[in-house]
Amino acid sequence: MNYRHAFHAGNFADVFKHALLTRILLYLMRKDAPLRYLDTHSGVGRYDLSSEEALRTGEWRDGIGRLLGADLPPATAALLEPYLRLVPGTAQAPGAYPGSPLIAQRLLRPQDRMTFSELHEHDSRRLVRSLGLEKRCKILTMDGYQALRAGVPPVERRGLVLMDPPFEERDEFERMARALENAWEKWPTGTYALWYPLKVAGGVDDFRQYLADGPIRKVLCLELDVDHLREVGALKGCGLVVVNPPFVLEEEARELLPALAARLAQGPGAAYRISWLTGE
Ligand SMILES: C[S@@+](CC[C@H](N)C(=O)[O-])C[C@H]1O[C@@H](n2cnc3c(N)ncnc32)[C@H](O)[C@@H]1O
């Protein structure tokens, strides 16, 4: 396991994922009933953008760096505000960037619960420090797919699963799809968000087709390209498949994604796509 999110924190892919994560959680909180958030690949929770790792790649500059203090169209700004409020600092002097666990912890309410899995022991310990002692949060140092299998359905019977693996394994798309199917069989009403990279020859077509041909209904597919063709293996965009999405998510994505594609473009091929892999 070589992947370290500290090199990539706050990049365009994090902005895309975390902006949508925020929208989904806000929707689920419209009801007072408690919810569960399960984060299968949690990372360390907080990322110092002035760290050696972040400075070495500088990826955040083309991500959150382009949004902090930006003059956005009012409708886009309104949708991004709850996310951007959680990111301290300015584009010139950014503060610590919140990972998915911290975003959830800051947004969710006293009645909600969160389960985080992080396989890497060192990162798991850092996650404990980022979140502090919190009875709402459970942190597991174990494989996220196994934790998911054991954790569904949650007692709350409503909530969100975020799967955000590092894609170091060649069969990560298959593992993620299998984990989704297993969890969905036990908890078909949960909302599931699965992040994935878009690379030239990256294997995403098979993943989309597999889900389109499968039994799971209501699968919304949101994608953002920041560039068109790059060398094989380079990240040119990313996607989020959302099962049982909030009914407002498609409409919100139609506002957000064009704005993000324009704002985060790194080349002439910046684009977005919104489609349903399966319907009702
Ligand atoms: C892309 S990062 C997660 C970022 C985080 N979700 C966020 O948005 O801030 C992926 C994380 O998964 C961890 N990881 C790798 N394999 C894992 C596994 N099998 N189960 C759980 N975590 C794993 C890595 O150590 C890394 O911290």
The ligand as an SDF file (V2000), in Angstrom:
LIG
                    3D

 27 29  0  0  0  0  0  0  0  0999 V2000
   -8.4900    8.0980   -1.6100 C   0  0  0  0  0  0  0  0  0  0  0  0
   -7.9800    7.8880    0.0350 S   0  0  0  0  0  0  0  0  0  0  0  0
   -9.4000    8.2990    0.9630 C   0  0  0  0  0  0  0  0  0  0  0  0
   -9.7160    9.7350    1.0090 C   0  0  0  0  0  0  0  0  0  0  0  0
  -10.9150   10.0900    1.8320 C   0  0  0  0  0  0  0  0  0  0  0  0
  -12.0580    9.2460    1.5010 N   0  0  0  0  0  0  0  0  0  0  0  0
  -11.3080   11.5340    1.6440 C   0  0  0  0  0  0  0  0  0  0  0  0
  -12.1340   11.8270    0.7710 O   0  0  0  0  0  0  0  0  0  0  0  0
  -10.7690   12.3760    2.3660 O   0  0  0  0  0  0  0  0  0  0  0  0
   -7.9630    6.1370    0.2030 C   0  0  0  0  0  0  0  0  0  0  0  0
   -7.5550    5.6480    1.5860 C   0  0  0  0  0  0  0  0  0  0  0  0
   -7.8600    4.2610    1.6700 O   0  0  0  0  0  0  0  0  0  0  0  0
   -6.8720    3.6270    2.4670 C   0  0  0  0  0  0  0  0  0  0  0  0
   -6.9410    2.1860    2.1310 N   0  0  0  0  0  0  0  0  0  0  0  0
   -6.2790    1.4740    1.2140 C   0  0  0  0  0  0  0  0  0  0  0  0
   -6.7390    0.2150    1.1380 N   0  0  0  0  0  0  0  0  0  0  0  0
   -7.7530    0.1210    2.0400 C   0  0  0  0  0  0  0  0  0  0  0  0
   -8.6560   -0.8970    2.4070 C   0  0  0  0  0  0  0  0  0  0  0  0
   -8.6090   -2.1180    1.8380 N   0  0  0  0  0  0  0  0  0  0  0  0
   -9.5880   -0.6340    3.3550 N   0  0  0  0  0  0  0  0  0  0  0  0
   -9.6500    0.5950    3.9400 C   0  0  0  0  0  0  0  0  0  0  0  0
   -8.8100    1.6020    3.6280 N   0  0  0  0  0  0  0  0  0  0  0  0
   -7.8940    1.3850    2.6850 C   0  0  0  0  0  0  0  0  0  0  0  0
   -5.5910    4.3200    2.1120 C   0  0  0  0  0  0  0  0  0  0  0  0
   -4.6310    4.1760    3.1400 O   0  0  0  0  0  0  0  0  0  0  0  0
   -6.0780    5.7690    1.9220 C   0  0  0  0  0  0  0  0  0  0  0  0
   -5.9430    6.4830    3.1250 O   0  0  0  0  0  0  0  0  0  0  0  0
  1  2  1  0
  2  3  1  0
  2 10  1  0
  3  4  1  0
  4  5  1  0
  5  6  1  0
  5  7  1  0
  7  8  2  0
  7  9  1  0
 10 11  1  0
 11 12  1  0
 11 26  1  0
 12 13  1  0
 13 14  1  0
 13 24  1  0
 14 15  1  0
 14 23  1  0
 15 16  2  0
 16 17  1  0
 17 18  1  0
 17 23  2  0
 18 19  1  0
 18 20  2  0
 20 21  1  0
 21 22  2  0
 22 23  1  0
 24 25  1  0
 24 26  1  0
 26 27  1  0
M  CHG  2   2   1   9  -1
M  END
$$$$
